[in-house]
Amino acid sequence: MSDGLLKIGLVGCGQHSHEHFNAAELVSDVKITSCCDIDKSKAKSCAEQYHIQSYYCDIDNMLKNEKLDAVILCTWPIQHAEQIQKCLQSGVKNILCEKSLALSASEAASIWKMVRENDAFIMEACKYRHHPAIKKIEELVSAKTAGKIDNIKAAFSNYEPEELSDTDFANDWRFKKECGGGVPYDWMSYLVNGCNHFAGALPRRVVASGGIGAKSGVITRIFGMIEYENGVTAFIESSKDASFSEELQLNCSNVRINLPIAWGIYGGVTIKQTRRKPEWDYILTDTFEIGEENAFVLQLQNFADVIIKNEQPVIPLHESVINVMTIDALVTSMNENEIVIMDFTEFS
Ligand SMILES: NC(=O)c1ccc[n+]([C@@H]2O[C@H](COP(=O)([O-])OP(=O)(O)OC[C@H]3O[C@@H](n4cnc5c(N)ncnc54)[C@H](O)[C@@H]3O)[C@@H](O)[C@H]2O)c1
């Protein structure tokens, strides 16, 4: 940080990288100084578009030649664990890693171990958590008047049948096993993140069912139930065969809180809270209008503030590790047709 700016290298100049490049232009403490993609044309074009000093086709070369304070990993989920290891081995100890942090419980546990051994900081990029709508919901559920959370419903679905997307299909990592595709590591990672966050306890057992795409071989539908140690129960739906939903619903003893678009809020959004007036037999609805905010900017600012000002990360790594373990358990339940009991005794 010689000139007071956090120097960042971005790996994976694909579709989603543009959100990070744009966010970096709006966060005064950071500068993306190099970018990298195995596809040279993508790395070059991002470097030109965002005025990045240098670009690479190989992460090892970038890490060897650049003096970086941090790395943003915007590659496919299957690569995250290995690339985290490369960063740590090269001495880069601050990493913002796109969701899903990893693909399996064992990968997540190995990331946890590496981070502790290297005294490093990794935050999973799950931008919805930085949005003021989520902060408002945190405030609403923690109000005494809300009572206790009983159950949570969370959905992330969109109608994207495999046979209708031949061109996209060939280019989309979400349909490729070899990239870590499938809804569990993509859309469902938001649902698990949200349910685990609001449940306020560790998951105790999970059960799931779903379906595998005939063409892709990846999971394209998953429906699950997570039971937590405090009795809270979460229901999740993530399907490429159902119409669009990104809904989060928190059902407490005295109120029901609904956020119609939770995971990718662009523009404003309205939170709805319904409650029954005890002495009268009618329902009251409170609405909370949340204005437009760029969650990617807030996320990058939080990442920088942890490094520069020693602030707390909005998503601490232990949460992300537990989330990956929960995803793994849901996938196991679906594949093995069994209830999976979660065990965190080895994870401390
Ligand atoms: N938080 C969000 O809102 C959000 C939204 C979309 C995607 N994502 C996440 O972002 C990540 C990337 O998704 P995407 O949609 O941009 O995928 P993408 O396929 O468009 O981009 C990935 C890029 O990584 C490059 N790449 C592959 N292997 C590489 C390597 N070894 N070194 C350097 N580059 C390599 C590919 O060439 C490609 O350009 C995923 O983890 C995804 O879950 C997050």
PDBQT file of the ligand as one rigid body, heavy atoms in Angstrom, charges set to zero:
ROOT
HETATM    1  N1  LIG A 401     -22.184 -12.416  -6.487  1.00  0.00    +0.000 N 
HETATM    2  C1  LIG A 401     -22.856 -12.404  -7.628  1.00  0.00    +0.000 C 
HETATM    3  O1  LIG A 401     -23.802 -11.658  -7.803  1.00  0.00    +0.000 OA
HETATM    4  C2  LIG A 401     -22.401 -13.283  -8.737  1.00  0.00    +0.000 A 
HETATM    5  C3  LIG A 401     -23.059 -13.239  -9.970  1.00  0.00    +0.000 A 
HETATM    6  C4  LIG A 401     -22.556 -14.012 -11.008  1.00  0.00    +0.000 A 
HETATM    7  C5  LIG A 401     -21.444 -14.828 -10.799  1.00  0.00    +0.000 A 
HETATM    8  N2  LIG A 401     -20.861 -14.860  -9.569  1.00  0.00    +0.000 N 
HETATM    9  C6  LIG A 401     -19.679 -15.721  -9.308  1.00  0.00    +0.000 C 
HETATM   10  O2  LIG A 401     -18.573 -15.235 -10.059  1.00  0.00    +0.000 OA
HETATM   11  C7  LIG A 401     -17.742 -16.320 -10.479  1.00  0.00    +0.000 C 
HETATM   12  C8  LIG A 401     -17.541 -16.234 -11.989  1.00  0.00    +0.000 C 
HETATM   13  O3  LIG A 401     -18.800 -16.311 -12.628  1.00  0.00    +0.000 OA
HETATM   14  P1  LIG A 401     -19.015 -15.707 -14.102  1.00  0.00    +0.000 P 
HETATM   15  O4  LIG A 401     -20.471 -15.796 -14.364  1.00  0.00    +0.000 OA
HETATM   16  O5  LIG A 401     -18.318 -14.406 -14.237  1.00  0.00    +0.000 OA
HETATM   17  O6  LIG A 401     -18.268 -16.826 -14.976  1.00  0.00    +0.000 OA
HETATM   18  P2  LIG A 401     -17.564 -16.617 -16.403  1.00  0.00    +0.000 P 
HETATM   19  O7  LIG A 401     -17.445 -17.966 -16.999  1.00  0.00    +0.000 OA
HETATM   20  O8  LIG A 401     -18.271 -15.554 -17.177  1.00  0.00    +0.000 OA
HETATM   21  O9  LIG A 401     -16.124 -16.044 -15.993  1.00  0.00    +0.000 OA
HETATM   22  C9  LIG A 401     -15.128 -16.821 -15.404  1.00  0.00    +0.000 C 
HETATM   23  C10 LIG A 401     -13.822 -16.445 -16.081  1.00  0.00    +0.000 C 
HETATM   24  O10 LIG A 401     -12.742 -17.138 -15.431  1.00  0.00    +0.000 OA
HETATM   25  C11 LIG A 401     -11.805 -17.438 -16.443  1.00  0.00    +0.000 C 
HETATM   26  N3  LIG A 401     -10.892 -18.493 -15.961  1.00  0.00    +0.000 N 
HETATM   27  C12 LIG A 401     -11.115 -19.822 -15.931  1.00  0.00    +0.000 A 
HETATM   28  N4  LIG A 401     -10.051 -20.449 -15.404  1.00  0.00    +0.000 NA
HETATM   29  C13 LIG A 401      -9.139 -19.506 -15.101  1.00  0.00    +0.000 A 
HETATM   30  C14 LIG A 401      -7.848 -19.543 -14.515  1.00  0.00    +0.000 A 
HETATM   31  N5  LIG A 401      -7.272 -20.688 -14.142  1.00  0.00    +0.000 N 
HETATM   32  N6  LIG A 401      -7.197 -18.381 -14.360  1.00  0.00    +0.000 NA
HETATM   33  C15 LIG A 401      -7.764 -17.213 -14.737  1.00  0.00    +0.000 A 
HETATM   34  N7  LIG A 401      -9.003 -17.114 -15.292  1.00  0.00    +0.000 NA
HETATM   35  C16 LIG A 401      -9.677 -18.252 -15.459  1.00  0.00    +0.000 A 
HETATM   36  C17 LIG A 401     -12.646 -17.850 -17.625  1.00  0.00    +0.000 C 
HETATM   37  O11 LIG A 401     -11.931 -17.788 -18.846  1.00  0.00    +0.000 OA
HETATM   38  C18 LIG A 401     -13.763 -16.833 -17.553  1.00  0.00    +0.000 C 
HETATM   39  O12 LIG A 401     -13.499 -15.682 -18.321  1.00  0.00    +0.000 OA
HETATM   40  C19 LIG A 401     -18.449 -17.588  -9.991  1.00  0.00    +0.000 C 
HETATM   41  O13 LIG A 401     -17.879 -18.025  -8.787  1.00  0.00    +0.000 OA
HETATM   42  C20 LIG A 401     -19.883 -17.146  -9.763  1.00  0.00    +0.000 C 
HETATM   43  O14 LIG A 401     -20.557 -17.893  -8.751  1.00  0.00    +0.000 OA
HETATM   44  C21 LIG A 401     -21.308 -14.101  -8.560  1.00  0.00    +0.000 A 
ENDROOT
TORSDOF 0
